[in-house]
Each structure stands twice: as C-alpha cells, then as structure tokens.
Amino acid sequence: MLMASTLLAAGVLLGVLDESGMIEAMATSATTVLPAGMMPLLPIVVAVLGVPLSLLFGPDAYYFGLLPVLVSVGSTYGIDPTVLGQASIIGQETLGFPISPLTGSFYLLVGLAGVPIGKHIVRATGWLWLVSIVVSIVAVVIGVIPLWVS
C-alpha cells in the first residue's frame, strides 16, 4: 500500500509540475544558464555526475524532480528522453545507492557492515564514481549512450 500511494503521489506531483508549466520554466532557466556547447554532451554529463548527485538527491527527488527538467532541457536540443533516462540509471540507480544517505538501503548496508557512515561515504565514493565512469564509457562504446547528440 505504501508503494502504491508513493506512485500515485509522484504522478500527481509530475502532473502538477507539467500542467502548471513549472518544468518548462525550470528547463528554460537551465537552458539560459548552461552553455549551449555542452548540450550535445548532456547524456554523458548526466551519466558521469550520477554518483555525486546521489549524495544530493534521493531517487524520488532525482527521478520525479530533476530528471523531468533534464528531459525538457534535452528535448530543446533534440536529445531522446530515453537516452537521458539510461544515462541517469548508470550512476544514480546502480552505483549511487550504496553511498546515498537518502535511501533506506544505505543504512542497512552500513549497519550490516558495521562501518561508520562518514568513513563509508569517503572511502566508497571515489571507487563507485570510477566504476560509474567506466560503465559510462562502456555504454558509449556499445551505443547505449551517444557520444555526441546532433
């Protein structure tokens, strides 16, 4: 029941953000701030920054708040939303959870390992970010994420 209510609430949030024009306004603001020359590399940037962003955003805030804005920014430059979703999954979903104090699994992991939270974040972040970059490179090589979106 908790998951069903979370999904319904997320749907309402996205509906309000979309229908009120807030996502478009945030995307327009982001487009004016971000350099236009960086936009063809947006999927790569999203993939590489996924691990550090997991320290700032929980999965719900990232996927229901930030990703729709990124998709809207990307759509103005012809970037497929699926590509941005796949790029997000590389760092945020797969490798960001073990260091994100914004998820319940993080506390389970740290508690079972018996490691202090700060020490775990400091020691694991570099390794997980490195693995995320390697996975991003592999995704580019096999064509999941385009190197340059024209």
MIZA-92105 format. One record per atom (N, C-alpha, C): residue in one letter; chain; atom name; x, y, z. Coordinates in Angstrom, 3 decimals, decimal comma, always signed. Example, Ala and Ser with C-alpha at 12.3 -4.5 7.8 and 13.67 -1.06 7.14 Angstrom:
(a A N (+13,190 -5,690 +7,800)) (a A CA (+12,300 -4,500 +7,800)) (a A C (+13,200 -3,300 +7,800)) (s A N (+12,850 -2,250 +7,080)) (s A CA (+13,670 -1,060 +7,140)) (s A C (+12,900 +0,030 +7,870)) 
//
This chain:
(m A N (+0,812 -1,186 +0,000)) (m A CA (+0,000 +0,000 +0,000)) (m A C (+0,867 +1,265 +0,000)) (l A N (+2,011 +1,205 +0,693)) (l A CA (+2,888 +2,362 +0,751)) (l A C (+3,454 +2,695 -0,630)) (m A N (+3,847 +1,680 -1,377)) (m A CA (+4,394 +1,920 -2,711)) (m A C (+3,319 +2,469 -3,641)) (a A N (+2,117 +1,945 -3,543)) (a A CA (+1,034 +2,440 -4,397)) (a A C (+0,744 +3,911 -4,108)) (s A N (+0,723 +4,284 -2,836)) (s A CA (+0,468 +5,693 -2,504)) (s A C (+1,636 +6,580 -2,940)) (t A N (+2,854 +6,081 -2,873)) (t A CA (+4,015 +6,847 -3,341)) (t A C (+3,930 +7,082 -4,842)) (l A N (+3,580 +6,061 -5,592)) (l A CA (+3,468 +6,204 -7,042)) (l A C (+2,327 +7,137 -7,436)) (l A N (+1,218 +7,048 -6,741)) (l A CA (+0,106 +7,957 -7,026)) (l A C (+0,487 +9,402 -6,708)) (a A N (+1,165 +9,602 -5,575)) (a A CA (+1,597 +10,953 -5,205)) (a A C (+2,619 +11,488 -6,208)) (a A N (+3,519 +10,630 -6,678)) (a A CA (+4,502 +11,052 -7,682)) (a A C (+3,809 +11,430 -8,982)) (g A N (+2,793 +10,677 -9,356)) (g A CA (+2,033 +11,004 -10,557)) (g A C (+1,328 +12,341 -10,435)) (v A N (+0,773 +12,607 -9,266)) (v A CA (+0,125 +13,901 -9,034)) (v A C (+1,163 +15,019 -9,099)) (l A N (+2,318 +14,808 -8,452)) (l A CA (+3,382 +15,822 -8,481)) (l A C (+3,826 +16,118 -9,906)) (l A N (+4,078 +15,080 -10,675)) (l A CA (+4,504 +15,301 -12,060)) (l A C (+3,409 +15,966 -12,886)) (g A N (+2,166 +15,611 -12,631)) (g A CA (+1,060 +16,248 -13,335)) (g A C (+0,968 +17,733 -13,018)) (v A N (+1,123 +18,066 -11,742)) (v A CA (+1,085 +19,480 -11,346)) (v A C (+2,267 +20,226 -11,949)) (l A N (+3,457 +19,641 -11,863)) (l A CA (+4,640 +20,306 -12,421)) (l A C (+4,512 +20,501 -13,927)) (d A N (+3,983 +19,505 -14,602)) (d A CA (+3,880 +19,578 -16,060)) (d A C (+2,765 +20,522 -16,499)) (e A N (+1,582 +20,350 -15,936)) (e A CA (+0,424 +21,146 -16,369)) (e A C (+0,527 +22,610 -15,956)) (s A N (+1,250 +22,904 -14,882)) (s A CA (+1,375 +24,297 -14,460)) (s A C (+2,475 +25,021 -15,224)) (g A N (+3,255 +24,280 -15,994)) (g A CA (+4,334 +24,895 -16,760)) (g A C (+5,628 +25,058 -15,978)) (m A N (+5,689 +24,503 -14,773)) (m A CA (+6,881 +24,665 -13,937)) (m A C (+8,081 +23,956 -14,522)) (i A N (+7,877 +22,756 -15,070)) (i A CA (+9,004 +22,026 -15,657)) (i A C (+9,565 +22,808 -16,829)) (e A N (+8,690 +23,322 -17,667)) (e A CA (+9,146 +24,101 -18,825)) (e A C (+9,872 +25,365 -18,395)) (a A N (+9,377 +26,032 -17,348)) (a A CA (+10,031 +27,246 -16,849)) (a A C (+11,410 +26,924 -16,267)) (m A N (+11,506 +25,825 -15,511)) (m A CA (+12,808 +25,438 -14,960)) (m A C (+13,770 +25,047 -16,081)) (a A N (+13,260 +24,367 -17,097)) (a A CA (+14,104 +23,978 -18,225)) (a A C (+14,582 +25,196 -18,993)) (t A N (+13,717 +26,169 -19,156)) (t A CA (+14,105 +27,403 -19,847)) (t A C (+15,185 +28,129 -19,057)) (s A N (+15,025 +28,185 -17,749)) (s A CA (+16,040 +28,820 -16,905)) (s A C (+17,358 +28,065 -16,974)) (a A N (+17,284 +26,745 -16,934)) (a A CA (+18,505 +25,941 -17,009)) (a A C (+19,178 +26,099 -18,358)) (t A N (+18,398 +26,204 -19,418)) (t A CA (+18,954 +26,373 -20,757)) (t A C (+19,707 +27,689 -20,880)) (t A N (+19,225 +28,725 -20,223)) (t A CA (+19,920 +30,010 -20,291)) (t A C (+21,204 +30,008 -19,478)) (v A N (+21,271 +29,184 -18,435)) (v A CA (+22,457 +29,142 -17,575)) (v A C (+23,520 +28,199 -18,135)) (l A N (+23,098 +27,055 -18,643)) (l A CA (+24,047 +26,054 -19,144)) (l A C (+24,596 +26,471 -20,502)) (p A N (+25,880 +26,230 -20,745)) (p A CA (+26,445 +26,591 -22,050)) (p A C (+25,876 +25,716 -23,168)) (a A N (+25,520 +26,350 -24,278)) (a A CA (+24,911 +25,626 -25,401)) (a A C (+25,868 +24,601 -25,996)) (g A N (+27,163 +24,842 -25,939)) (g A CA (+28,135 +23,897 -26,472)) (g A C (+28,210 +22,599 -25,696)) (m A N (+27,705 +22,613 -24,457)) (m A CA (+27,722 +21,415 -23,620)) (m A C (+26,523 +20,509 -23,885)) (m A N (+25,483 +21,038 -24,478)) (m A CA (+24,233 +20,291 -24,629)) (m A C (+24,359 +18,994 -25,426)) (p A N (+25,142 +18,912 -26,495)) (p A CA (+25,278 +17,616 -27,161)) (p A C (+25,921 +16,542 -26,273)) (l A N (+26,594 +16,974 -25,223)) (l A CA (+27,207 +16,032 -24,286)) (l A C (+26,362 +15,792 -23,039)) (l A N (+25,144 +16,298 -23,012)) (l A CA (+24,303 +16,200 -21,818)) (l A C (+24,126 +14,764 -21,314)) (p A N (+23,883 +13,759 -22,167)) (p A CA (+23,769 +12,394 -21,637)) (p A C (+25,048 +11,909 -20,952)) (i A N (+26,202 +12,275 -21,495)) (i A CA (+27,472 +11,881 -20,871)) (i A C (+27,625 +12,574 -19,519)) (v A N (+27,295 +13,856 -19,464)) (v A CA (+27,407 +14,607 -18,214)) (v A C (+26,470 +14,021 -17,160)) (v A N (+25,262 +13,682 -17,555)) (v A CA (+24,302 +13,089 -16,626)) (v A C (+24,812 +11,742 -16,113)) (a A N (+25,384 +10,936 -16,996)) (a A CA (+25,902 +9,627 -16,583)) (a A C (+27,082 +9,770 -15,629)) (v A N (+27,985 +10,679 -15,933)) (v A CA (+29,194 +10,828 -15,109)) (v A C (+28,870 +11,464 -13,755)) (l A N (+27,927 +12,380 -13,713)) (l A CA (+27,604 +13,058 -12,457)) (l A C (+26,538 +12,340 -11,637)) (g A N (+26,120 +11,166 -12,067)) (g A CA (+25,082 +10,431 -11,340)) (g A C (+25,472 +10,059 -9,930)) (v A N (+26,693 +9,599 -9,718)) (v A CA (+27,126 +9,191 -8,380)) (v A C (+27,191 +10,388 -7,433)) (p A N (+27,852 +11,489 -7,816)) (p A CA (+27,850 +12,623 -6,885)) (p A C (+26,448 +13,204 -6,645)) (l A N (+25,602 +13,167 -7,661)) (l A CA (+24,246 +13,680 -7,478)) (l A C (+23,428 +12,804 -6,534)) (s A N (+23,812 +11,536 -6,392)) (s A CA (+23,088 +10,665 -5,468)) (s A C (+23,310 +11,079 -4,022)) (l A N (+24,366 +11,855 -3,766)) (l A CA (+24,578 +12,378 -2,417)) (l A C (+23,667 +13,579 -2,138)) (l A N (+23,211 +14,236 -3,185)) (l A CA (+22,356 +15,415 -3,033)) (l A C (+20,870 +15,111 -3,172)) (f A N (+20,544 +14,160 -4,031)) (f A CA (+19,151 +13,842 -4,318)) (f A C (+18,898 +12,372 -4,033)) (g A N (+17,799 +12,087 -3,357)) (g A CA (+17,346 +10,713 -3,243)) (g A C (+16,773 +10,279 -4,577)) (p A N (+16,505 +9,002 -4,737)) (p A CA (+15,989 +8,536 -6,024)) (p A C (+14,663 +9,195 -6,408)) (d A N (+13,776 +9,393 -5,457)) (d A CA (+12,483 +10,009 -5,785)) (d A C (+12,670 +11,448 -6,237)) (a A N (+13,455 +12,220 -5,505)) (a A CA (+13,686 +13,618 -5,873)) (a A C (+14,389 +13,719 -7,218)) (y A N (+15,308 +12,799 -7,485)) (y A CA (+16,046 +12,841 -8,748)) (y A C (+15,132 +12,509 -9,924)) (y A N (+14,428 +11,377 -9,809)) (y A CA (+13,633 +10,909 -10,945)) (y A C (+12,326 +11,672 -11,134)) (f A N (+11,753 +12,215 -10,057)) (f A CA (+10,495 +12,943 -10,188)) (f A C (+10,694 +14,452 -10,234)) (g A N (+11,849 +14,948 -9,839)) (g A CA (+12,089 +16,380 -9,815)) (g A C (+13,125 +16,851 -10,815)) (l A N (+14,300 +16,234 -10,788)) (l A CA (+15,399 +16,699 -11,639)) (l A C (+15,347 +16,116 -13,045)) (l A N (+15,072 +14,844 -13,172)) (l A CA (+15,074 +14,208 -14,493)) (l A C (+14,048 +14,814 -15,458)) (p A N (+12,822 +15,137 -15,037)) (p A CA (+11,912 +15,790 -15,986)) (p A C (+12,452 +17,125 -16,513)) (v A N (+13,159 +17,857 -15,673)) (v A CA (+13,756 +19,117 -16,128)) (v A C (+14,877 +18,825 -17,120)) (l A N (+15,707 +17,828 -16,814)) (l A CA (+16,773 +17,451 -17,749)) (l A C (+16,203 +16,981 -19,080)) (v A N (+15,120 +16,224 -19,034)) (v A CA (+14,476 +15,752 -20,266)) (v A C (+13,945 +16,934 -21,065)) (s A N (+13,363 +17,900 -20,378)) (s A CA (+12,846 +19,082 -21,073)) (s A C (+13,982 +19,907 -21,671)) (v A N (+15,076 +20,042 -20,943)) (v A CA (+16,253 +20,740 -21,486)) (v A C (+16,781 +19,981 -22,699)) (g A N (+16,900 +18,662 -22,561)) (g A CA (+17,402 +17,846 -23,659)) (g A C (+16,505 +17,880 -24,878)) (s A N (+15,205 +17,961 -24,671)) (s A CA (+14,289 +17,968 -25,822)) (s A C (+14,444 +19,231 -26,664)) (t A N (+14,854 +20,330 -26,047)) (t A CA (+15,083 +21,547 -26,830)) (t A C (+16,301 +21,406 -27,735)) (y A N (+17,163 +20,444 -27,423)) (y A CA (+18,352 +20,200 -28,242)) (y A C (+18,271 +18,885 -29,008)) (g A N (+17,106 +18,258 -29,022)) (g A CA (+16,903 +17,046 -29,795)) (g A C (+17,441 +15,782 -29,149)) (i A N (+17,585 +15,774 -27,838)) (i A CA (+18,086 +14,593 -27,128)) (i A C (+16,898 +13,723 -26,725)) (d A N (+16,976 +12,448 -27,061)) (d A CA (+15,918 +11,497 -26,746)) (d A C (+15,802 +11,319 -25,230)) (p A N (+14,601 +11,416 -24,662)) (p A CA (+14,434 +11,232 -23,215)) (p A C (+14,901 +9,862 -22,721)) (t A N (+14,786 +8,846 -23,568)) (t A CA (+15,238 +7,515 -23,180)) (t A C (+16,734 +7,497 -22,915)) (v A N (+17,480 +8,220 -23,725)) (v A CA (+18,934 +8,287 -23,546)) (v A C (+19,269 +8,935 -22,209)) (l A N (+18,568 +10,000 -21,853)) (l A CA (+18,820 +10,643 -20,565)) (l A C (+18,420 +9,734 -19,406)) (g A N (+17,346 +8,980 -19,569)) (g A CA (+16,958 +8,017 -18,545)) (g A C (+17,994 +6,928 -18,365)) (q A N (+18,508 +6,417 -19,466)) (q A CA (+19,552 +5,385 -19,382)) (q A C (+20,828 +5,942 -18,772)) (a A N (+21,167 +7,169 -19,119)) (a A CA (+22,361 +7,794 -18,542)) (a A C (+22,174 +8,002 -17,039)) (s A N (+20,986 +8,339 -16,621)) (s A CA (+20,716 +8,533 -15,198)) (s A C (+20,841 +7,233 -14,416)) (i A N (+20,393 +6,165 -15,017)) (i A CA (+20,420 +4,875 -14,329)) (i A C (+21,849 +4,419 -14,057)) (i A N (+22,779 +4,771 -14,927)) (i A CA (+24,161 +4,316 -14,761)) (i A C (+24,730 +4,738 -13,413)) (g A N (+24,655 +6,008 -13,078)) (g A CA (+25,273 +6,459 -11,838)) (g A C (+24,329 +6,546 -10,665)) (q A N (+23,142 +7,020 -10,894)) (q A CA (+22,205 +7,267 -9,807)) (q A C (+21,607 +5,969 -9,273)) (e A N (+21,117 +5,153 -10,140)) (e A CA (+20,359 +3,987 -9,709)) (e A C (+21,245 +2,803 -9,321)) (t A N (+22,285 +2,543 -10,073)) (t A CA (+23,066 +1,341 -9,831)) (t A C (+24,206 +1,551 -8,845)) (l A N (+24,937 +2,643 -8,970)) (l A CA (+26,118 +2,841 -8,129)) (l A C (+25,940 +3,919 -7,078)) (g A N (+24,900 +4,703 -7,156)) (g A CA (+24,696 +5,777 -6,194)) (g A C (+24,058 +5,332 -4,891)) (f A N (+23,287 +4,261 -4,914)) (f A CA (+22,603 +3,811 -3,709)) (f A C (+23,542 +3,463 -2,552)) (p A N (+24,655 +2,783 -2,789)) (p A CA (+25,494 +2,404 -1,642)) (p A C (+26,109 +3,577 -0,888)) (i A N (+26,116 +4,781 -1,460)) (i A CA (+26,691 +5,920 -0,740)) (i A C (+25,676 +7,017 -0,456)) (s A N (+24,435 +6,816 -0,835)) (s A CA (+23,428 +7,851 -0,652)) (s A C (+22,742 +7,703 +0,703)) (p A N (+22,936 +8,658 +1,590)) (p A CA (+22,249 +8,584 +2,880)) (p A C (+20,768 +8,921 +2,771)) (l A N (+20,281 +9,086 +1,562)) (l A CA (+18,880 +9,421 +1,336)) (l A C (+18,049 +8,192 +0,987)) (t A N (+18,640 +7,016 +1,092)) (t A CA (+17,912 +5,776 +0,818)) (t A C (+18,020 +4,848 +2,023)) (g A N (+16,993 +4,053 +2,199)) (g A CA (+16,986 +3,118 +3,327)) (g A C (+18,019 +2,020 +3,189)) (s A N (+18,289 +1,585 +1,956)) (s A CA (+19,260 +0,503 +1,758)) (s A C (+20,662 +0,913 +2,203)) (f A N (+20,955 +2,211 +2,159)) (f A CA (+22,251 +2,704 +2,624)) (f A C (+22,442 +2,379 +4,101)) (y A N (+21,435 +2,631 +4,913)) (y A CA (+21,546 +2,383 +6,347)) (y A C (+21,625 +0,891 +6,651)) (l A N (+20,937 +0,090 +5,863)) (l A CA (+21,040 -1,353 +6,014)) (l A C (+22,452 -1,811 +5,680)) (l A N (+23,002 -1,315 +4,591)) (l A CA (+24,350 -1,666 +4,172)) (l A C (+25,382 -1,290 +5,226)) (v A N (+25,319 -0,064 +5,717)) (v A CA (+26,284 +0,412 +6,702)) (v A C (+26,107 -0,333 +8,024)) (g A N (+24,871 -0,567 +8,399)) (g A CA (+24,613 -1,281 +9,652)) (g A C (+25,098 -2,716 +9,615)) (l A N (+24,859 -3,422 +8,519)) (l A CA (+25,315 -4,808 +8,418)) (l A C (+26,831 -4,909 +8,316)) (a A N (+27,442 -3,919 +7,678)) (a A CA (+28,905 -3,933 +7,550)) (a A C (+29,593 -3,446 +8,823)) (g A N (+28,869 -2,735 +9,675)) (g A CA (+29,447 -2,221 +10,906)) (g A C (+30,478 -1,124 +10,665)) (v A N (+30,253 -0,324 +9,640)) (v A CA (+31,191 +0,738 +9,266)) (v A C (+30,553 +2,084 +9,603)) (p A N (+31,342 +3,029 +10,122)) (p A CA (+30,785 +4,373 +10,345)) (p A C (+30,343 +5,013 +9,028)) (i A N (+29,258 +5,758 +9,069)) (i A CA (+28,654 +6,326 +7,865)) (i A C (+29,634 +7,222 +7,115)) (g A N (+30,267 +8,146 +7,810)) (g A CA (+31,190 +9,072 +7,148)) (g A C (+32,355 +8,366 +6,490)) (k A N (+32,906 +7,389 +7,178)) (k A CA (+34,040 +6,642 +6,630)) (k A C (+33,623 +5,873 +5,378)) (h A N (+32,433 +5,295 +5,411)) (h A CA (+31,943 +4,556 +4,247)) (h A C (+31,786 +5,479 +3,038)) (i A N (+31,165 +6,648 +3,244)) (i A CA (+30,945 +7,575 +2,130)) (i A C (+32,278 +8,036 +1,554)) (v A N (+33,220 +8,401 +2,419)) (v A CA (+34,511 +8,910 +1,942)) (v A C (+35,280 +7,842 +1,177)) (r A N (+35,298 +6,633 +1,702)) (r A CA (+36,086 +5,579 +1,039)) (r A C (+35,421 +4,999 -0,198)) (a A N (+34,108 +4,956 -0,235)) (a A CA (+33,425 +4,304 -1,357)) (a A C (+33,139 +5,242 -2,521)) (t A N (+33,027 +6,533 -2,264)) (t A CA (+32,613 +7,458 -3,321)) (t A C (+33,561 +7,444 -4,508)) (g A N (+34,843 +7,521 -4,270)) (g A CA (+35,813 +7,527 -5,362)) (g A C (+35,755 +6,263 -6,204)) (w A N (+35,680 +5,121 -5,529)) (w A CA (+35,632 +3,853 -6,255)) (w A C (+34,344 +3,721 -7,059)) (l A N (+33,225 +4,079 -6,440)) (l A CA (+31,948 +3,968 -7,153)) (l A C (+31,869 +4,951 -8,312)) (w A N (+32,436 +6,127 -8,121)) (w A CA (+32,440 +7,100 -9,215)) (w A C (+33,317 +6,606 -10,354)) (l A N (+34,458 +5,999 -10,028)) (l A CA (+35,337 +5,435 -11,056)) (l A C (+34,622 +4,320 -11,829)) (v A N (+33,947 +3,443 -11,123)) (v A CA (+33,199 +2,370 -11,787)) (v A C (+32,092 +2,960 -12,654)) (s A N (+31,442 +4,011 -12,163)) (s A CA (+30,400 +4,680 -12,944)) (s A C (+30,964 +5,252 -14,238)) (i A N (+32,137 +5,832 -14,178)) (i A CA (+32,772 +6,377 -15,384)) (i A C (+33,124 +5,260 -16,354)) (v A N (+33,629 +4,152 -15,840)) (v A CA (+33,946 +3,007 -16,697)) (v A C (+32,677 +2,464 -17,352)) (v A N (+31,603 +2,341 -16,585)) (v A CA (+30,335 +1,862 -17,140)) (v A C (+29,814 +2,855 -18,184)) (s A N (+30,000 +4,146 -17,944)) (s A CA (+29,588 +5,157 -18,921)) (s A C (+30,369 +5,015 -20,220)) (i A N (+31,665 +4,755 -20,103)) (i A CA (+32,496 +4,556 -21,296)) (i A C (+32,033 +3,327 -22,061)) (v A N (+31,739 +2,254 -21,344)) (v A CA (+31,242 +1,038 -21,992)) (v A C (+29,899 +1,321 -22,674)) (a A N (+29,026 +2,095 -22,012)) (a A CA (+27,726 +2,435 -22,604)) (a A C (+27,899 +3,243 -23,887)) (v A N (+28,906 +4,102 -23,928)) (v A CA (+29,177 +4,870 -25,146)) (v A C (+29,716 +3,945 -26,233)) (v A N (+30,628 +3,055 -25,851)) (v A CA (+31,242 +2,148 -26,835)) (v A C (+30,205 +1,221 -27,466)) (i A N (+29,282 +0,710 -26,666)) (i A CA (+28,290 -0,223 -27,228)) (i A C (+27,067 +0,504 -27,798)) (g A N (+27,039 +1,829 -27,698)) (g A CA (+25,997 +2,609 -28,345)) (g A C (+24,749 +2,868 -27,532)) (v A N (+24,762 +2,570 -26,247)) (v A CA (+23,591 +2,851 -25,410)) (v A C (+23,441 +4,347 -25,206)) (i A N (+24,563 +5,017 -25,000)) (i A CA (+24,575 +6,474 -24,848)) (i A C (+25,384 +7,045 -25,998)) (p A N (+24,809 +7,949 -26,780)) (p A CA (+25,583 +8,538 -27,883)) (p A C (+26,662 +9,472 -27,359)) (l A N (+27,800 +9,461 -28,006)) (l A CA (+28,904 +10,313 -27,595)) (l A C (+28,580 +11,778 -27,853)) (w A N (+27,904 +12,059 -28,936)) (w A CA (+27,575 +13,430 -29,317)) (w A C (+26,186 +13,422 -29,923)) (v A N (+25,288 +14,181 -29,367)) (v A CA (+23,929 +14,251 -29,902)) (v A C (+23,855 +15,438 -30,844)) (s A N (+23,510 +15,171 -32,106)) (s A CA (+23,460 +16,274 -33,067)) (s A C (+22,057 +16,776 -33,282)) 
//
